[in-house]
Amino acid sequence: MSTAPRWRKSRHSGANTNCVEIDSTLTAIRDTKNPAAVLRFSDATMSRFLTRVARQS
């Protein structure tokens, strides 16, 4: 049985809608302004992406 993803966005976003959200499984991203358009990634791809983002911070 599949459950609907739980989406979260940065607490720094506040009420701003100019942000992206990540689902609770860390395998999908969507734009807050267009929640129907979802980008899905494999676990390995998302892991590589998050590692590179963390290095840039």
N, C-alpha and C positions, 0 to 999 in steps of 0.2 A: 504494500500500500504506500503510495507516494503522498507526502505531505507538502503543503505549500511552503515555499521558502520564506524565511524570516529575514527581512531586509534591514540593514543598519547603515547609518551614515555617520560621519565624524561628528563628535559633539561640538566641534568648532564651527559647524555649519549653521547652527541655530535655526532660525526660520527661513534661511536662505534656500532657494530652490536651485541654485547654480552649483550643483554638486552631483557626485555619483554615489551610488549605494552598492554595498557588497552583501551577498546573501550569507546566511549563517554557516553554510558548508564551505565557504570561501572558494566556490567554483563558478560564480556568476556575478556579473556587474551590470548595472543599469543606470540610466540617467534619470534623476528625480523628475525632470520635466517631461520625460517620455517613458514611463514605467513599463509600457508594453514591449519595448525593444530591449531584449536581454541578450547579453553576450555570455556564452557558456564556454568554459575551459576545462581541460582535464586537470586532475590534481597536480600532475608533474608540471604542466605549463603554468598554472597559477602559482605554484611554489617558486618557480624560477622568476616569474614576474615580481612577486612580493619580495624576494631576496634582492633583486636589482633595485627596486624602489627603496628598500631599507638602506642600501648602500649609498643612495643619492641624498638621503636626508642628513 
